[in-house]
Every structure is written in structure tokens, then in C-alpha cells.
Amino acid sequence: MIASLVANVLEALRIGTGFLWTAAWAIIMGLIITSWVQVYVSKERMAQLLGSESISSLAKATGFGAASSGCSFGAAAIAKGLFRKGAHPMNTLAFMFASTNLIVELGLMILILLGWEFLVAELLGGLILILVMGIIIHFTLPEEMFERARDELNARDSEGGIEMDPTCGMEGSEEFTLVTDGGDTLEFCSQGCMETYEQKLAGQGGWRTELTSWGGWYKLGNQYRKEWSMLYKDVIAGFLISGFVIVFVPQSVWNTLFLKGSSTFVSAENAVMGVAIAVISFVGSIGNVPFAVALWSGGVSFAGVIAFVYADLITIPVLNVYRKYYGWRVMLYIFGVFFVTMAFTGFLMEELFDLFGIVPNLAGGKTATEQTYFELNYTFVLNIIAFALSGFLYYVYRKGLGAPSQIRDPVCGMRVEPNGISVTHDDETFYFCSETCKRAFEREPETYRSRSWEGLPSEPTHEDHGHDHR
């Protein structure tokens, strides 16, 4: 009995880690691309652009969301900031869905673990879902309830002294503050977000220019670190849970919950049940993809699986976040709109794919227990490349945080050594991470020499050497 249990646990771990190994390069590459977009795509005017109820605003919300990917909780926090500043509820919900479902890393994972059919259903279905959601909200939105929730949210945050981090939209902290040239005090959730904001102010043009400087790479490394800090728990939990579900959940459970057959009613029931399972799964963001693989391995229909993937924004923990932000009534409305649109779109995707004869055939491949995950193949090579890139970004991030001399490049804020590129201006020596930053300083020396990076000097003093002021 004990030997059998141990064998099953080991098999569950083998499958879970095997899934993670298979998708690791896709997650890393996706997060690198996401980090690049986050750093170089400006979102300052986002809330103003999402204030009206229109197809144009809905499309902008979808685009902004796809370019602002994150975990379910991060998406909810950013959406709260947008809503608080005036974004329409329809655009707020569209932003949340796009930022967790129409993103690079999720698409790559779905392609690798589930196949191209699921990827098409995720992307096409995601756009249809947002459109259907917009129609439902247009005809059902309780505007007074949402305006009241917005007023209460602003009042509560003001009374509590809560400020939103202008970098990520999360709740700011008095520990990390910055006074702008206009005298406004900004609060950030972390040192990393504050540095990102400072460096954006000091940015020198487009991404091509940024990528020639260590400061530009530091921004990318810092954002990449933040993306991982939001997602790693969901990723690890999703993969490990999927292994245990495949091994320990009997087939009879899936047969009971999900009806079998090829009728329209069966497809609809599977889609509804897929969303319901997602609500109680407690697995959000990209972590629900390996769980979806477990459902697919258990014989759940295409409609049920794709509806489950859509539904990471209405898991119980995320619903509780909505309740804290907006109150019970708004939370229930959001839940109802998301549940209906996610289940309907899952059902629609199966009917549409069946019409064109492209519903994937589960019986055509190996089961999760039959697969060999750790082999010397293209996955191994891609993972090595991805891990190397990840290590490089971490190195750049650490380099930016802790050069022993603690000297700051006055242009981009990168910490640099006192033996690199330098310029002397008015008898003061300034050091730079790259020729790009040096040229920027030479064009406008007075602009940059007065900039204070956390009070650190641009020229080293005796006390600075060998000490970490962080």
C-alpha cells in the first residue's frame, strides 16, 4: 500500500516536472518578450483612453491588456488603478482578460502542451469573448452601482493614504517614495518599480538605442525579475497539481462531472462545467494550462478544456480580491459576466471547430504517463538557450543593483564602476554604462548633473568603496 502510494507520488512529480521542463523555454522566452513590451510600451495615458464605452476603446483595452501581461492578481490590481482613474467597466474587464489570456507566454505554453487547435481557440475565442462581454455589459451594466463603487474606492484609498504605483498599478508604500520636479510625491510598491520609473524618465529614445546600453538591459532584467516574482507560484503550483490530478483523480470523476457524447447539450454542459472547475481550482494565470492538460488527458471535451483555460480570472482567490476592491455586488456582477461569456465562448469554439472538422483527437497521442520528458532533443537545446538568457538578465540586474563603488550613471541610473567610460564637466567626473548615455549627457549636461539617484553621488567618495547602500 505504502509502496504503491510512493510510486504514484513519484509518478505525479515526474509528470508535473516533465510538463514544466517541456514548457520552460516557452515560459522564459514569453516572459522576456513580455518584459520588453512592458519596459518600452508607454501606458501613461491608458486610463484616459479607456474612459468611454465604444468599440474603439474596447479594442484599445484589449491591445493594452495583451501588452501588459501578468498574473491574475496583478491584472486585477492594474485594472483597479485604471477603473479608479476613470476607465469604463467594460474596458476594465476587457483589459483584465486580455492581460491574462491573449499573451505571448500563455500562447506558447498552449501550443506546446495542448496543440495548435487550442492556441487558435484561445486567440480567436478570446477576441470573440471580449466582444460578447462588451455586448452583455452594454445592455446590463448597472452604471450607478459601478460609479458608487468607484467613489467608494477613491474615498477609501484616499482616507487610507493609499497611492497607486505609477509603474505597475499595485498599491504603493511610503517606504519607496519619489518627489517629482512638480512637487508631487509618488509611492511605489518596491525599489524595483521606483528604479524602473526613474529610468523611464531618463530614457534615451527608442528601444534600439536602449539595447545598446547596460542601463537599458538593466530595465529589461528588472522587469523580467518582477514578472517572475508575480508568476512563479502559479507556474509551480499549476504544473505540480496537474501531475497529481492525472495520477490520483479516477476517470470515473471526470465521467461524472462531464457528460459524454457529441450533442449540442453535451458541449454546452462541458463548457459550463469547465468554468465551474476553474472557479474552485485555485490555479490562475498560466498555471492553469498544465491543469487543462490534466482535464484533456481525463477525456474532458474541447469545449470544457478551453472554457477552463479562459476562466483564470474567476477563481475563488481572485473573486475575493474583487470583493475587497469593489464590494460584494460588483464582484457578483463581474463573476456573472465572466462566467457566462467564458462558458458561451468555450461552447462556441467547439461548435465552430466541429463545423470545420478541426476538433483535436485525444486518442491520437500518448498519455501523460506514457511520455518521456527528459531527452536530448530540441526541448533540451531550447531550454539551455532560455536558461542562459535568463541567467544573463539576472546578471545584468545584479550588476545594476550592486557595483561595488555604488556610482550612478546620471543618465539612466545604472550603477557603474569608476574605471569605465567617463566625462569631466565643471571639474566633476561622471561615469557611464555606455557611449549612448555618455553622448546623451554631453548634449544636455545640466539636465543630468542635477539628477539625484537615491542620493548617491555620481563621483565616488572614500566611504562609497566596497559598501552596499541598499
N, C-alpha and C positions, 0 to 999 in steps of 0.2 A: 504494500500500500504506500509506504513512505518512499520506496524506490521509484514507484510509478509517478508519484506527485513530484518528486525531484526531477525526474526525466521530463515531465510536462512543463515544469517551470523553466528548465534549461532550454527546451524547445521553443517556448514562448519568447524567451530572451534572444534566442538565435534568430527567430523570425523578426522580432522588433528591431534589433540592431542591424539585421540584414536589410530591412527596409530603409533604415537610416543610412547605411553605407551606400545603398543603391541611389538614394536621392541626395546625398551630401553635396556633391558638386553642383547640383541644380539649385539647392538652397543657398549655397555660398555665392554662386555667380549671380543669382537673382537678387540677393541682398546687396551685393556690390553695385549692381545696376540701380537698384532702388536708392542706395545711399548717394550715388552720383546725382540722380534726379533730385533727391531731397536737398542736396547742397546747392545745385546750380539752377533749380527752377524756383523763381520767386513766387511767394504766396502772400505778400503783404496786403494786396487788395482783394484777397479771396472773399472775405465776408461781404464786402460791398458789392462784388459781382454776383453774389448768390442771394441777394435780398428780395428778388421778385419771383413771382410764380409764372414761369414761361418755359417753353421748350429750350430756348437758348440758355437760360440759367440752369436748367436741368442737365443739359449737355456739358456745360462748364463744370458743374458739380461732379459729374461723372469723370471728366478728364482730370480735375484736380485730385479726386479721390484715387484714381489709378496711379497718379504721380506721387501720392503721399501715403504709400502703403505702410502698414503696421499691424500690430496685434489688435484683437477685438477691443481690448480695453483702451489702447492708445487711440484707436479710431473713435471710440465713444468720447474720449477726453477732448480730442481735437474738434469733433463735431459740436461738443458743448460750447467750446470757445466761439465757434462760428455762429451758432444759434444765439448765444449771448450777445454777440455784436450785431445781430440783425439778419442773419441768414434765414431764409424761408424754411419751414419744417420739411417740405418736400425735397429741397436741395440738401438739407442737413442729412436726411436719411439716405439720399442717393450717394452723397459723399461717403458716408459710412460703408455702404455696401460695396462701392467701387474700390475703396481703400483696403478691403479685406478679400475681395473676390476677383477683381479684374487687375491683378498684379503679376509681375514677372515671375517671382519665386513660386507662387501658387500654381501658375500655368505650367512651369517646368516640372514641378512635382506631379501634377495630374498627368502630364504627358508620359512621364517615366513609369509611374506606378499603376495608372489606370488605362492609358492609351489615348490616341488622338481623338476618338469619338467623345470621350468625356471632356477633353480640352475644348473642342468645338462647342459642346453643350454648355460648358462653363462660361465661355466668352459670349456666344450668341445668346444663350439663355440669360446671362447677366444683364445684357442690354435690354432684352425683352422685359425682364423682371423690373428694371428701373422704370421703363416706360409704363408698364401696367401699374406699378406702385404710384407713379405720378398721376395716373388717371383716377385711381381709387382715392388718393389724397385730395385731388381736385374736387371730388364730389362729396367727400365725407369729413373733411378737416374741420374740427371744432376750433375755429380760429381764436375765440375768446379764451378757451382753455389754454391754448399754447401761449397766447400773449400774457396771460396771467402767470403761467409757468416761467416765461422769460423775465417778467418783472420781479417775481419772487427769487429767481436765480440771481439776478443782478443785485437785488437788495441783500440777499443772504451773503453773497460773496463780498459785497462792499462792507457790510456790518462785520463780517469775519476778517476783513482785511485781506481777502484772497485776491491775488493777481494772477493773471494767466501768463505763462512763459511765452514770450513772443516767438521763440524758436520752434517749440514743439506743440504748444497749446495746452500742456499739462499745467497743474497747479504750481505757482511759483512759491519760493521760500525766501524769507528775509535773510537767510544765510548767504544767498547768491544775488546780490543787487548791483545795479549799474545805473549811474546818473548820466543822462544824455546831455548833449550840448544845450538842449532847450530847457533843461532843469527837471525833466520827468525822471522819476525813479522806476526802473523796470526790475521785476523779480523773475528769477529763473528757477527751474526745478533742480538744476545741477550745475556743477562747474563746467561740464562739457557743453551744455546748451548755452551758457553765458559766453564761453570762448567762441563757440560757433557764431553767435550773434555778433560779437566783436569783430571776428574775422570777416564776416559778410560785409560789415561796414567798411572794412579796409580792403575789400576785394578789388582786384585789378582787372576788370573786363571779363571776357568770356572764359569758357571752360578750357579752351586751348591754351590760353595764357596761364590759367591757374595750374594746369597739369605740368607746367614747366618749373614749378616752384615747390619746395618742400612744404611751404605753408598751405598750398592748395591740396597737396596729398594728405597733410595732417587733417584738413577739414573732412576729406573723404574717409580717412581712418577713424576719426572721431565719430562720424555719423554711422559708419559700419558697426562700431562698437555699441552705439546706442540702439541700433536696430536689433542686434543680437541680444542685448540686455532685456528688450521687450519680448522677444520671441522664444528664447531658449527653453523656458519651462514648458510652453505649449508644444514645442517641437519634440522634446524628450518624452513628455507625457503621452503625446499622440502616438509616437512610434512604439513605446513600450506597451501601452494599453492595447494597441492593435494586435500585438503578438499574443497577449493573454486572452483577448476576445476570440481570436482564431482557434486557439488551443482549448480553451476551457468552456466556451459557450456552445452547448449542444445544438446540432442542426434543428432539433425539434423546436427550439426557442424561436429561431427565425421563421420556421414554417408556421408557427402560431401567430406571430406578430404580422407577418407579411403574407398576404394571400397569394396563391399560385394561379397562374392562368394567363390568358392573352386578351382578356376582355378590357374594355374601357374602364369599367368599375374597378377591376383589379389594379390597373395602372394608377388610378386616382387614389385608391386606398394605400398603395405602396408609397406614393408621394407624400401623402398626409402623415403616414407612419414614419417616413424618413425624417421629416421635420420634427416630429414628436420625439424621436430617439435623440436627435441633436440637442433638443432643449435640455434633456436630463443627462447628456453625456459629459458635461463639464469640460469638454475639449473644444477649444476655439482656434481661430486663425488657421495657419497652415497645418497645425497639429491634427486637424480633423480629416486630412487627406488619407493618412495611413489607417485611421479608423474606418474610413469609407472603403478602403481596400478589404478590411475585415468583413464589412457588410457584403461587399461584392463576392467575396470568397464564400460567404454563407448562403449565397443564392438569392440575395435581395435584388429586385429588378432595377433596371436602368433608371427609372423614374425615382425610385426610393433612394438610390445612392446619390444621384445628382442633387436631389432636393436636400439630402443630408448635408452635402458639401456647401450648399447655399446658406445653410442655417446657423452659421457660427456666431451670428450677431444676436441670437435669442437664447443662448444657453442661460441657465439659471444665474450664474455669477454676473453675467453681463446685464441681464434684466434687473438685477439688484442695483447695478450702477445707474441704470436709467431711473430707478425709483429714487435713489439718493439725489440725483440731479434735478429731476423734474416732478417727482411725486407719483403716487400710485396711478392716477387716472391717465396721465400722459404715457406712463410706462405700459399700461394695458393697451392703449391705442397703438403705440409703436409695435408691441407684441402682435396684436391682431393684424395690422397691416403687413408686417413682415411674414407672419405665418401663412396668411392667405396667398400672398404673392409668391413666396418660395415654394409652397406646395403646388400652386397652379402652374408655375413655370416648370417645375420638375415633371409634372404630368404632361404639359405641352411638349416638352423636349422628347419624351418617349414616343408620343403620338406622331410628332413630326419626323423623328428618326425612323420610326417604323414605316411611315409612308414612303420614305426614300430607301428603305432596306439597309440602313446602316447602324441599327442597334447592335452593339458588340455581343459576341457569342462567348459566354463564360466558359463553356465546355471545351473551347479550343486551345486552352493553355494549361500550364502546370499549376497546381495548387500551391499555396504558400509553403506548405510543409514539404513539397517535392522540389522546391527550388534550391539551387546552390548560389549563395550570395557573395561569398568571398573568393573571387577568382582573379587571375591575372588577365584582365581583359580591358576593354575601353573604359569601363567604370573605374577601374583601378587607376588608369592613367589620368582621367579627368579629375578624380579625387586628389591625386598628388598635385596636379596643377592648381586646383582650387585651394587646397591647404597651403600651398606655397604663397599664393596671392593673399590669402587670409593672414598668414604669418608676416608677410611684407607690410600689410596695412597696420597690423598690430605693432610692428617695429617702428613704423613711421609715427604712429600715435604715441608710443612711449618716447620716441625721440623728441617729439613736440612737447611732451609733458616735462621731461626731466633732463635737459642738457645740464651738465654739472655746474656751468657758470651762471645759469639762470638769466642769460641775456635775452632780450626780446628783439626780434626783427620789428622795427617800428611801423612797417607797412602791413604785414599780415599777422603779426602776433606770435609767429613761430619762435620757440626757444632755440637759440643757436649758440655755437661755440665762439670764443673770442679769437679764433685763429682762421676764420673764414673770410668771406667777401665783406669788405668794409668801405666806408666813406667817412672823411672828416669834414665836418661842417661847423663853422664858428668855433673852432678849437675843441669840438666834441666829436668823438668817434662813434659811428653807428655800424652795427653788424647786420648782415642779411642772410637769408636762407638761399637766395638765388640772385642771378643777374636781373631777373624780371623785377623783383622787389627793389633792388638797388636802383634800377632805371626809374621806377616809379617815385622813389624818394628824391632822386636828383631833379625830377621835373617839379616837384612840389615839396621841398624840404620843410618849409614852415608848417605845412599841414600835418606832417607826420612826426616831426620832432616834439610836438606838444602832446602827442597822444600818450596816455598812460595805460599801460597794460598791468592792471592789478598792483600798481605802484612799483613795479620792478624797473630798474634802470636799464637804459639801452647800452650803457657803458659799464663794465664790471667794476665793483669795488672790492677791497680786500676781503670783506666779510662774505661776499657772494660766493666765493670759490668753494666748491665741494659741498654746498648745502642745498637741501630741497625745501623750498618755502611753501610747499603745498600742504 
